[in-house]
Amino acid sequence: MKKLFSNVWFNLLFMLSLTLAALIFALYDSFETVITTIVNLQLHELLIIMFWGFIPYFLWGSVLTVLGRTIMPKFKLSQGIVNAYVGGFMSGITPSSTGGQVAQTLAYRKSGMKASQGAGLVWMDFFFFQFTFIITAFVLYIIFLGTFRNLAINVVFAISLAANSALVVLLWIMIQFPRLYHRIVRWSIMLLHKLKFVKNKEKILEDWNSTITHFTNAIAVSNNAPVFWKVTGLYFLRHIAYFSTPFAIGQLLGLPIAWTDYWPMLALANFISCANTFVPLPGSSGATESLFVVVFSTVIGKSAAASTMILWRFANFYVPLLVGGYFFVNIRHINPLKPIQTEDLLKPGEDDANGD
């Protein structure tokens, strides 16, 4: 079974199956209404939705470009955008997004960096993402969802915020107090080993020590004030653009939503991203679609939520997945017609292995 789940094509098929199941749930009592709404969409409106899905990746690519130029001053924006799509692709087809950072490290390596430099920048990117994500989530939760009359949403949102906040604190400790972080991680892994949750503790400890080394190599980036504020600002814009997608789609579909609904819908989109932290499935498929319909039904109704979800997922996940897959196949020179294992995608090639 483990070998089966390591197959890229099986993961993609599994992901599509989960999505189909979620669509059946979303459409079982509103199929005609949803299909009519989507079919009546004009071509230029569909192109606008697709372009909106590109904006977060453009901003993410800009972040990766700013970080990349701290090591390679001539690092191009196009390389940063490709890196973002490659990371999005591997995150989308691996459980819990575990392959994204490794793939981005390989993409940085293809740009001429050492593997250790690329890994360090990817970890810093992850820190900036989590840092700005948590701030955005707290603001939206306190101002807009704190008074939202849905106990389940408030409770799950609060738990998700706590879990993501703990991760940010851990990353901050990694930056400021690496020795303390090493002790915390070692103690945690040893405890999990004693409780029989992990087996090969030495291998896990070795991987974490490697992570600390890569992260330490990029700490200077966080102390560079111009880079810090550029990256932070770009990430806030990326979050706003991504979370604004459901509202923008609703406007194009002509749904009965007003501008006063903008911030609540932004908060609900943020809530879905927070809740997906607990979904260990490729692309959080199935759970994401179902949760979107359930949550947004409380504001715009089930059929409108289902219509919005289909276009939102199309623009923000499936189109970027195809684009990212194209870029990844090209930079790794992979034959997509042959059986592919996820672990093979993440292994460095000969030219990658030559650089440290």
N, C-alpha and C positions, 0 to 999 in steps of 0.2 A: 504493500500500500504506500509506503514511504517513497519507493522508487517511482510509483505512478504519479504521485503528487509533485515529484521533481521534474516531470516532463512538461515542457513549455506548452505544447499543444493541448495536453490534458488540462492544464491550469486554465488556458483560454476557454476551452469547451466548458469546463466546470463553472467558470465565471459567467459565461453567457447563459448557462442553464439556470444559475441563481438569478440572473437578471430577468430571464423569461418567467420564472416563478413569481418574482416580484411584480412583473407587469400583469400577470394573470390576476394577482391579488388587487392591483390598482385598478384594473379595467373590468372586473367581473360584473359590476353593476352600472358602469358608465361608459361602456365601450363605444357606442355610437356617438355620444357627445364628444368624447376625447378625440376620436378619429376625425370627426367633422371639423373640430377646432384646429387640428394640426394640418389637415388637407387644405383648409382655407387660408393657410399661411402663405403669403406672397414670397416669391423667390428672394427679393431684396431683403425681406424680413428674416428669412432663414440665413442669408449671408451675414446680416448684422449679428445674429445670435452666434454664428460660428466665429466671427471676428471678436465678439465679446469673450468667447472662450480662449482666444489667443492672447488677450491682454494680460491675464495673470502669468502666463508663460513668458511673455515679453518682459514683464517686470522681474520675474524670477531670474531670467537670463541676464537682465541688467545687474541684479545682485551678484550673480556668479561672475560677471565680467569685472565688477568693481573689486571683488575679492581676488580674482585671477590676476588683475593688474598690480596687486601688491607684490607679486612674485615675478610676473612677466608683464612689463609695462606696455607691450605691444599686443596683449591679449585682446582679441576682437569681440565685439558684441555678438556677431553671428556665432562664434564659438560658445559664448555663454548661453545663447538661446538653444543651440543644439544640446548642450550639456543639460539644460533644464528639461527638454523633451525626453532625452535619454533617461534621466532620473525618474521622470513621470512614468515612462514606459515600464521600467523594471519595478518600480514601486507598485504599479498597477497589476502586474502579473505574478507577484510574489506575496505570500501570506504576510500580513502585518507590515507590508512595504519594506521588507528586509533587504531587498536587492538594490534599492534605489541609490543608496550612498556608495556602494561598491561600484556600480555602473558609472556614477558620476566621477569617481576617482579614476576609473579607466579612461573616461572621456577627457579629463584634465591631462592624463598621461599622454594621450594621443596629441594633445596640443603642445607637448614638449616639456612638461613638468616632470619632476621626479614623483614616483608613486607616493612617497611620504608627504611631499608638499601638497599634492592633490587631496590626499586623505585628510590632511589637516584643514584645508580650506572647506572641504565638504562638512567636516564636523563643526566648523565655525558657522557655516551656512545653516546647519541644523539648529545650532544654539540661537542664532538671530531669529530664525523662523519661530521657534518655540517661545522665545522671549516676547516678540511682538504679538504672537498669536494669543498668549495668555493675557497680555494687557488689553488687547482688543476685546477678548471674551469677557474679562471682568467688567469693563466699561459697559458693554452691551447688556450683560446680565444684571448689573446693579441698576442701570437706568431704565431698561426696557423690559427685561424678563423678570426682574425682581417683583414686579407687580402684575405679571402675566397670570391670568386666572386658570392655571393648569398645574396642579400640584406635581403630577408625574414629570412634566417637562422641567419644572424648577428643581426637583430633587435630582434627576439624572444629570442635568446641567451642572449642578453644584458638585456632584461626585466626579464628573468628568473634569471640571476645573481643578479640583483638588489633586487628581491624578496627574494632570498635565503640569500643574504648578510644582508638584514634587519633582518631576523630571527636570524642570528649569532650575530648581534649587540644586539638584544633583549636578547639573552641568555647570552651575556657578561655582560650586565647591570644587569641581574638576579644574576650573580655571584659576581660582584664587588659592585653593589649598589642595594641590595634587596629592600630597602625602596622606592627608585625611581622607580624600576620596579613595585612594588605593586601599586604605584600611577598611573603609565602609564596604567597598565592593568585595574585598577578600572575605570579610566576615559574613557578608550576605551569601556569597557563593558556598562557603563552607557550611553555613546553616542549611541552605537548600540541599546540599549534598547529604548531610546527616538526616534530613527529612525525606530523602529518597526522591527529590524532585529533579535533581540533576545527577548525571552519572560521571562523565569525564570532567571532573573539576579542574584538573591541571590544564587541559586544553582550553577551557573557558577562561581560566585565569590568564593564560598566555595571550588569548585574544584581547582581553580587557587591558592588559599591560600594553599591548601594541596600540590599542585605541588611545590610551593616555599619552603615549609617546607622540602619536600623530596630532592629537589635540593640543599638546604642549607646544608643538612646532608652530602652531598658528595663533597662539595666545596674543602675540604682538599685534595681530590684526584688530583685536577688540580694544587695544589701548591706543589705536590710531584714531584720534577724534574725527577727522574728516571722513574716514572710511566708515566709522561707527555710525555717524549721523546719516550718511548717504544710504547705507544698507538698511538702517532702521526705517528711514523715510520711505524707501522703495518697498519694503515689506509691509508697512502700514497701507500703502496704496494697493499692493497686491491683495491683501486681505479684503479691503473694501471692494475692490473690483470683483473678486471671486464671490463674496457674500452678496453682492448686489445683483448677481445674475438672475435669480428667481424673480426679483422685482422687475428687471429689464424685460425679461421674457413675458411676464404678466402684462406689461404695458403694450408690447407688440401684439399679444394675443387679444388685446381689448378687454381684459378681465376687469370687473368692477372693483378696482383698487385705486386708492387715492394716494397722494404724496405723503399723507399722514401715516400710511402703512409702510413707508419705506424702512424706517428704523426697526420696527417690530419684525419685518420680514428679514432684514439684515441679521437681526439677533437670532432668529430661528435657523437661518442658514449656518450661522456660527455654531449654534447648538448641535446641528447634525454633524459638523466636523468634529466637535468635541466628543460626541457620543461614539463616533466611529473609532475612537481610540481603543475601544474594547472589542472590536470585530477583527479576529485573526483570519480573515479571508482575503483572497486576491482582489484588490480594488474595493474591498468591503462590499462586494457585489451582493445583491439580494437585500441585505440589511439596509444599505444606503437608500435604495429606491423605496422600500417599504416604509422606512422611518420618515422619509421626505413626505410621502403621501399622508401618513398619519399626522405628522406635525403641522403641515401647511393646510390640511383640511380644517383645522381649528380656526383658520383665518379666512381662507378663500373658498372653502368647500371641496369635496372630494374630487369631482370631475375636473375642476380647474387645477387642483393640486396635481392630479395625474398627468394632465396635459403639460403643465409646467415642468414636472419631473422628467418626462421623456426628453424634452428639448434641453433641459439643464444638464442631464447626464450625457446627452449626445455631444453637446458643445464643450463641456468641461472634463469629460472622461474619455469617451470612445474616439472622438476625432484626435485629441492629443495622443491617445494610445497608438493609433495608426501612424501618426506623424513620428512619434518617438520610436516606434518599431522600425520605421523606414530608416531613420538616422542611425539607430543602433546596429541594424544589419549592415549598413554601409561602413561604419567605423570599425566593426569587428570582422568584416568580410565573411559573413555567415551565409550559407545556402539555406534559405528558409524552407526549402522543399524536403530537407532531410530531418530525421528525428533530432530534436534538440532537448538537452537537459538544462535546467536552470543553472546548475552548478557549472556547466561548461560555458555558459554565457558570461559568468562572473570570473572565470579564470583568466589571468593575464596571458596575452599572446607572447610570442617569442620576443617581439620588440618591446613589449611592456616589461617582461621579466628582466631585460637588460638594464633597466633604470631602477634606481633605488627609490 
